[in-house]
Amino acid sequence: MQRNLIENQVLPADWSQVIDRVQHVLTQTEKAAGERARLLAQEPVPPKEMNAAREQPLEHFEERLQQFRAALQKAEDDAEEADLALADGERSLENWLARAKESAPRKEHFS
């Protein structure tokens, strides 16, 4: 029974237009791919030039990696220097507070 229902269904008229459009796009894509393949086959890249083309980006990457490492080291050095300055400031503040507490008048003297 289910099979009869499926066999009797008809696609809407606009579906044939969709299928035609898909077929057209596939045909154009196939032609373009064939043309690219033909062009690539005509102009092979010599191995020496191909290796040079691969090595240049690698060299640039290595240079940037070194620059990044240097910047990271500088940031770490700056952070360490800032930590030391903050620790010195904290010790100075604690000493000042301790001296201020010692020199502050006590309540029992005024009672």
Backbone as numpy.savetxt, mean C-alpha at the origin, in Angstrom:
# Nx Ny Nz CAx CAy CAz Cx Cy Cz
-42.43 -33.38 -15.81 -43.25 -32.19 -15.81 -42.38 -30.94 -15.81
-41.39 -30.90 -14.94 -40.48 -29.75 -14.86 -39.75 -29.56 -16.18
-39.33 -30.61 -16.82 -38.60 -30.53 -18.08 -39.45 -29.87 -19.16
-40.74 -30.19 -19.22 -41.64 -29.59 -20.20 -41.75 -28.09 -20.00
-41.76 -27.64 -18.74 -41.85 -26.21 -18.47 -40.61 -25.48 -18.97
-39.44 -26.07 -18.74 -38.19 -25.45 -19.17 -38.09 -25.41 -20.69
-38.50 -26.48 -21.35 -38.41 -26.52 -22.81 -39.37 -25.53 -23.46
-40.47 -25.22 -22.80 -41.46 -24.32 -23.38 -41.17 -22.85 -23.09
-40.20 -22.56 -22.22 -39.89 -21.16 -21.91 -39.16 -20.53 -23.08
-39.51 -19.31 -23.37 -38.89 -18.57 -24.45 -38.22 -17.35 -23.84
-36.98 -17.08 -24.28 -36.27 -15.90 -23.78 -36.95 -14.64 -24.31
-36.97 -13.58 -23.53 -37.54 -12.33 -24.01 -36.78 -11.85 -25.25
-37.39 -11.01 -26.04 -36.80 -10.54 -27.29 -35.50 -9.78 -27.06
-35.41 -9.01 -25.98 -34.19 -8.24 -25.74 -33.01 -9.11 -25.37
-33.23 -10.35 -24.99 -32.12 -11.27 -24.69 -31.32 -11.57 -25.95
-31.95 -11.66 -27.07 -31.18 -11.92 -28.30 -30.27 -10.75 -28.59
-30.67 -9.54 -28.25 -29.81 -8.38 -28.43 -28.62 -8.44 -27.48
-28.87 -8.86 -26.26 -27.79 -8.99 -25.28 -26.80 -10.04 -25.75
-27.30 -11.16 -26.21 -26.42 -12.23 -26.68 -25.63 -11.77 -27.91
-26.26 -11.04 -28.82 -25.56 -10.51 -29.99 -24.46 -9.55 -29.56
-24.73 -8.73 -28.58 -23.72 -7.76 -28.09 -22.54 -8.49 -27.45
-22.83 -9.50 -26.66 -21.76 -10.29 -26.04 -20.92 -10.96 -27.12
-21.56 -11.51 -28.11 -20.84 -12.16 -29.20 -19.95 -11.15 -29.93
-20.46 -9.95 -30.14 -19.68 -8.91 -30.82 -18.44 -8.53 -30.00
-18.63 -8.35 -28.69 -17.51 -8.00 -27.82 -16.47 -9.12 -27.80
-16.92 -10.35 -27.73 -15.98 -11.49 -27.74 -15.21 -11.55 -29.04
-15.87 -11.31 -30.15 -15.20 -11.32 -31.46 -14.15 -10.22 -31.53
-14.50 -9.02 -31.07 -13.55 -7.91 -31.10 -12.35 -8.19 -30.19
-12.62 -8.76 -29.04 -11.54 -9.07 -28.09 -10.61 -10.13 -28.68
-11.17 -11.11 -29.33 -10.37 -12.15 -29.96 -9.49 -11.55 -31.06
-10.04 -10.67 -31.86 -9.25 -10.02 -32.92 -8.12 -9.19 -32.33
-8.42 -8.42 -31.29 -7.40 -7.57 -30.66 -6.29 -8.42 -30.05
-6.65 -9.53 -29.41 -5.64 -10.42 -28.82 -4.77 -11.03 -29.90
-5.37 -11.40 -31.00 -4.60 -11.96 -32.12 -3.63 -10.94 -32.68
-4.06 -9.69 -32.78 -3.19 -8.62 -33.28 -2.03 -8.38 -32.32
-2.31 -8.35 -31.01 -1.23 -8.16 -30.03 -0.24 -9.31 -30.10
-0.74 -10.53 -30.24 0.14 -11.70 -30.33 1.01 -11.60 -31.58
0.41 -11.15 -32.69 1.17 -11.02 -33.93 2.27 -9.97 -33.78
1.96 -8.84 -33.17 2.96 -7.79 -32.97 4.08 -8.24 -32.04
3.71 -8.95 -31.00 4.74 -9.45 -30.08 5.66 -10.46 -30.75
5.11 -11.26 -31.62 5.91 -12.27 -32.32 6.86 -11.61 -33.32
6.50 -10.46 -33.85 7.34 -9.78 -34.84 8.54 -9.10 -34.22
8.40 -8.58 -33.02 9.46 -7.80 -32.39 9.92 -8.43 -31.09
10.71 -9.49 -31.16 11.18 -10.09 -29.91 12.19 -9.16 -29.22
12.13 -9.11 -27.93 13.05 -8.29 -27.15 14.34 -9.08 -26.95
15.46 -8.50 -27.33 16.73 -9.20 -27.12 16.95 -9.47 -25.62
17.49 -10.64 -25.28 17.66 -10.99 -23.86 18.46 -9.96 -23.08
19.51 -9.38 -23.69 20.34 -8.42 -22.98 19.53 -7.19 -22.60
18.73 -6.68 -23.53 17.89 -5.52 -23.25 16.80 -5.87 -22.23
16.28 -7.08 -22.31 15.23 -7.50 -21.39 15.80 -7.55 -19.96
17.02 -8.07 -19.81 17.63 -8.14 -18.48 17.90 -6.74 -17.94
18.37 -5.84 -18.81 18.64 -4.48 -18.37 17.35 -3.80 -17.92
16.27 -4.04 -18.65 14.99 -3.44 -18.29 14.50 -3.97 -16.94
14.83 -5.20 -16.62 14.41 -5.77 -15.33 15.29 -5.26 -14.19
16.57 -5.03 -14.47 17.50 -4.65 -13.42 17.33 -3.20 -12.97
16.93 -2.31 -13.88 16.78 -0.91 -13.50 15.78 -0.71 -12.38
14.58 -1.25 -12.48 13.65 -1.06 -11.36 14.18 -1.67 -10.06
14.91 -2.77 -10.17 15.46 -3.40 -8.98 16.49 -2.49 -8.32
17.33 -1.85 -9.14 18.32 -0.92 -8.60 17.63 0.26 -7.91
16.59 0.79 -8.53 15.84 1.90 -7.93 15.21 1.44 -6.62
14.70 0.24 -6.60 14.09 -0.29 -5.38 15.13 -0.38 -4.27
16.30 -0.88 -4.61 17.36 -1.03 -3.60 17.80 0.33 -3.07
17.89 1.33 -3.95 18.24 2.68 -3.52 17.19 3.22 -2.56
15.93 3.06 -2.92 14.86 3.55 -2.05 14.81 2.79 -0.73
15.11 1.51 -0.78 15.14 0.73 0.45 16.24 1.25 1.38
17.41 1.57 0.82 18.51 2.13 1.62 18.11 3.48 2.21
17.43 4.31 1.40 16.98 5.61 1.90 15.96 5.42 3.02
15.08 4.45 2.85 14.09 4.18 3.89 14.77 3.72 5.17
15.76 2.84 5.05 16.47 2.36 6.24 17.19 3.50 6.95
17.81 4.40 6.16 18.49 5.55 6.76 17.50 6.46 7.48
16.33 6.69 6.86 15.32 7.53 7.50 14.79 6.88 8.76
14.62 5.57 8.74 14.15 4.84 9.91 15.17 4.94 11.04
16.45 4.79 10.71 17.49 4.90 11.74 17.52 6.29 12.34
17.38 7.32 11.51 17.35 8.70 12.00 16.15 8.91 12.92
15.00 8.38 12.53 13.80 8.51 13.36 14.01 7.83 14.72
14.64 6.65 14.70 14.91 5.94 15.96 15.88 6.74 16.82
16.91 7.31 16.20 17.88 8.12 16.95 17.20 9.36 17.54
16.36 10.02 16.75 15.63 11.20 17.23 14.70 10.83 18.38
14.04 9.70 18.28 13.13 9.26 19.34 13.90 8.97 20.62
15.06 8.35 20.49 15.87 8.06 21.67 16.34 9.35 22.32
16.74 10.31 21.51 17.18 11.60 22.03 16.02 12.31 22.74
14.83 12.24 22.16 13.66 12.85 22.78 13.32 12.16 24.10
13.44 10.83 24.14 13.18 10.09 25.38 14.14 10.53 26.48
15.42 10.71 26.13 16.40 11.15 27.12 16.08 12.55 27.63
15.70 13.44 26.71 15.35 14.80 27.11 14.12 14.80 28.01
13.13 13.99 27.68 11.93 13.90 28.52 12.27 13.34 29.90
13.13 12.35 29.95 13.52 11.76 31.24 14.25 12.80 32.09
15.13 13.59 31.46 15.82 14.65 32.20 14.82 15.67 32.71
13.86 16.04 31.87 12.84 17.00 32.28 12.00 16.46 33.42
11.68 15.18 33.37 10.88 14.56 34.43 11.64 14.58 35.75
12.94 14.24 35.71 13.75 14.26 36.94 13.84 15.68 37.51
14.02 16.65 36.62 14.10 18.04 37.08 12.79 18.47 37.73
11.67 18.10 37.14 10.37 18.45 37.69 10.17 17.77 39.04
10.54 16.50 39.16 10.39 15.79 40.43 11.25 16.44 41.51
12.47 16.84 41.17 13.35 17.51 42.14 12.74 18.85 42.56
12.23 19.60 41.60 11.63 20.90 41.90 10.42 20.72 42.82
9.57 19.74 42.50 8.40 19.48 43.34 8.80 19.07 44.76
9.84 18.26 44.87 10.30 17.83 46.20 10.80 19.04 46.99
11.58 19.92 46.35 12.07 21.11 47.04 10.92 22.05 47.40
9.94 22.17 46.50 8.80 23.04 46.78 8.00 22.51 47.96
7.87 21.21 48.05 7.11 20.60 49.14 7.84 20.82 50.46
9.18 20.71 50.43 9.96 20.91 51.65 9.92 22.36 52.12
9.90 23.28 51.18 9.95 24.69 51.57 8.57 25.31 51.78
7.52 24.58 51.48 6.17 25.13 51.67 5.87 25.20 53.15
5.19 26.28 53.57 4.83 26.38 55.02 3.84 25.27 55.37
4.03 24.74 56.56 3.17 23.66 57.01 1.97 24.24 57.74
0.85 23.55 57.67 -0.38 24.00 58.32 -0.23 24.08 59.83
0.53 23.15 60.41 0.61 23.11 61.87 1.31 24.35 62.44
2.10 25.06 61.62 2.73 26.29 62.10 1.71 27.41 62.23
0.64 27.34 61.51 -0.35 28.41 61.54 -1.53 28.08 62.42
-1.58 26.93 63.00 -2.74 26.55 63.81 -2.59 26.98 65.22
